[in-house]
Amino acid sequence: MKIPSSRFVKAKPGGGEILKASQFQTTRWSMVLSCARTKETGDTAERALTELCRIYWRPVFALICRRGYSVADAQDLTQDFFVLLLKGNLLSLADPARGRFRALLQVAVENFLNDKQLLARCQKRGGHLQFVAWDDWVAEAPSQLSIYGQELKTCPPERIFDIRWAATVVEQALRRLAEECERRGRLRMFTALSRYLSLERMEISYTTLSASLGVPESVIKRVLHQLSVRYRAILREEVSHTVANPAEIDDEIRYLCAALASAQ
């Protein structure tokens, strides 16, 4: 599974995928980063950050596991990390010039794991500072993407983090699109066609799809095009929530595309 390359997701003048500056200012990460720069905290910023953590916990967990911790210990440390992130002053150190949530979170995790005194305090507490049940996280958004590749067995933890992050972006976009289709009574069509949304240059047998779904090939082509357009728009929106300004969206998509492609 791949993130579509930037030539497929780049906003076009006059198109419905453009994220205006005024719209961008209301995204979750922009709001959190703004609060961090002023060193102010509040319920609104905490809710925004909690939402980002809820979506992007898998890369943190994967990085911690790759650093040699058992699954059980990595679960506890992931919970402890997010509690400290929400309650501490980490975000006040965010650099406005490098305001990507992905980059900040990765550095924060590495610093957390390198702080032996902090880890000792977490272990002394028993690793149970949970602000959300671990099982709820897993059940709410089960991973739909298996990442394979011989090189993954030897690649560094930070690379694992980026690959898992890219996979999470794709999964979140597909999950949102599935929910939209379900509300419109088109979940069966989405289920049959979704694999063609996140793979490039994939051969599509419209005849086979037409027979299995019981609809004309022309309908398959039309619906697949509509789903592709909507998927690209959602993907851009998801990335917009994790960067500091709209000028970074395309660069971030290209970066994530390359990261995920390296895992295939």
Solvent accessible surface area in square Angstrom, and as a share of the most:
residue,aa,sasa,rsa
1,M,51,0.23
2,K,56,0.24
3,I,1,0.00
4,P,8,0.05
5,S,26,0.17
6,S,19,0.12
7,R,158,0.58
8,F,77,0.32
9,V,0,0.00
10,K,111,0.47
11,A,28,0.22
12,K,142,0.60
13,P,133,0.84
14,G,83,0.80
15,G,34,0.33
16,G,86,0.83
17,E,31,0.14
18,I,67,0.34
19,L,44,0.22
20,K,127,0.54
21,A,66,0.52
22,S,84,0.54
23,Q,97,0.43
24,F,1,0.00
25,Q,116,0.51
26,T,109,0.63
27,T,11,0.06
28,R,47,0.17
29,W,1,0.00
30,S,14,0.09
31,M,59,0.26
32,V,2,0.01
33,L,2,0.01
34,S,58,0.37
35,C,35,0.21
36,A,7,0.05
37,R,115,0.42
38,T,81,0.47
39,K,158,0.67
40,E,114,0.51
41,T,130,0.76
42,G,36,0.35
43,D,107,0.56
44,T,68,0.39
45,A,11,0.09
46,E,66,0.29
47,R,152,0.55
48,A,5,0.04
49,L,6,0.03
50,T,43,0.25
51,E,51,0.23
52,L,0,0.00
53,C,0,0.00
54,R,62,0.23
55,I,13,0.07
56,Y,0,0.00
57,W,7,0.02
58,R,40,0.15
59,P,0,0.00
60,V,0,0.00
61,F,40,0.17
62,A,21,0.16
63,L,0,0.00
64,I,0,0.00
65,C,38,0.23
66,R,77,0.28
67,R,82,0.30
68,G,67,0.65
69,Y,59,0.22
70,S,61,0.39
71,V,92,0.53
72,A,65,0.50
73,D,73,0.38
74,A,0,0.00
75,Q,54,0.24
76,D,40,0.21
77,L,10,0.05
78,T,0,0.00
79,Q,1,0.01
80,D,1,0.00
81,F,6,0.03
82,F,0,0.00
83,V,21,0.12
84,L,55,0.27
85,L,7,0.03
86,L,23,0.11
87,K,142,0.60
88,G,41,0.40
89,N,115,0.59
90,L,38,0.19
91,L,25,0.12
92,S,34,0.22
93,L,139,0.69
94,A,13,0.10
95,D,68,0.35
96,P,76,0.48
97,A,85,0.66
98,R,180,0.66
99,G,2,0.02
100,R,46,0.17
101,F,1,0.00
102,R,19,0.07
103,A,34,0.26
104,L,27,0.13
105,L,1,0.00
106,Q,32,0.14
107,V,86,0.49
108,A,4,0.03
109,V,0,0.00
110,E,35,0.16
111,N,86,0.44
112,F,9,0.04
113,L,0,0.00
114,N,85,0.43
115,D,62,0.32
116,K,140,0.59
117,Q,138,0.61
118,L,30,0.15
119,L,10,0.05
120,A,55,0.43
121,R,126,0.46
122,C,1,0.01
123,Q,121,0.54
124,K,183,0.78
125,R,97,0.35
126,G,35,0.34
127,G,5,0.05
128,H,127,0.57
129,L,64,0.32
130,Q,87,0.38
131,F,70,0.29
132,V,42,0.24
133,A,47,0.37
134,W,27,0.10
135,D,107,0.56
136,D,80,0.42
137,W,4,0.01
138,V,57,0.33
139,A,79,0.61
140,E,88,0.40
141,A,17,0.13
142,P,70,0.44
143,S,45,0.29
144,Q,111,0.49
145,L,16,0.08
146,S,70,0.45
147,I,41,0.21
148,Y,160,0.61
149,G,26,0.25
150,Q,129,0.57
151,E,81,0.36
152,L,23,0.11
153,K,143,0.60
154,T,118,0.68
155,C,17,0.10
156,P,66,0.41
157,P,30,0.19
158,E,72,0.32
159,R,73,0.27
160,I,25,0.13
161,F,0,0.00
162,D,8,0.04
163,I,4,0.02
164,R,32,0.12
165,W,0,0.00
166,A,0,0.00
167,A,0,0.00
168,T,7,0.04
169,V,1,0.01
170,V,0,0.00
171,E,4,0.02
172,Q,19,0.09
173,A,0,0.00
174,L,12,0.06
175,R,42,0.15
176,R,52,0.19
177,L,3,0.02
178,A,21,0.17
179,E,84,0.38
180,E,18,0.08
181,C,6,0.04
182,E,105,0.47
183,R,177,0.65
184,R,163,0.59
185,G,70,0.67
186,R,75,0.27
187,L,69,0.34
188,R,155,0.57
189,M,31,0.14
190,F,17,0.07
191,T,92,0.53
192,A,28,0.22
193,L,0,0.00
194,S,22,0.14
195,R,128,0.47
196,Y,33,0.13
197,L,13,0.06
198,S,2,0.01
199,L,59,0.30
200,E,40,0.18
201,R,188,0.69
202,M,55,0.25
203,E,163,0.73
204,I,49,0.25
205,S,56,0.36
206,Y,57,0.22
207,T,93,0.54
208,T,86,0.50
209,L,17,0.08
210,S,20,0.13
211,A,83,0.64
212,S,71,0.46
213,L,17,0.08
214,G,65,0.63
215,V,40,0.23
216,P,81,0.51
217,E,68,0.30
218,S,78,0.50
219,V,35,0.20
220,I,0,0.00
221,K,102,0.43
222,R,125,0.46
223,V,6,0.03
224,L,15,0.07
225,H,116,0.52
226,Q,75,0.33
227,L,9,0.05
228,S,26,0.17
229,V,56,0.32
230,R,84,0.31
231,Y,2,0.01
232,R,55,0.20
233,A,20,0.15
234,I,0,0.00
235,L,0,0.00
236,R,13,0.05
237,E,55,0.25
238,E,3,0.01
239,V,2,0.01
240,S,1,0.01
241,H,21,0.09
242,T,2,0.01
243,V,0,0.00
244,A,16,0.12
245,N,60,0.31
246,P,45,0.28
247,A,88,0.68
248,E,26,0.12
249,I,1,0.00
250,D,23,0.12
251,D,66,0.34
252,E,1,0.00
253,I,0,0.00
254,R,109,0.40
255,Y,89,0.34
256,L,1,0.01
257,C,22,0.13
258,A,60,0.46
259,A,0,0.00
260,L,0,0.00
261,A,41,0.32
262,S,43,0.27
263,A,0,0.00
264,Q,101,0.45
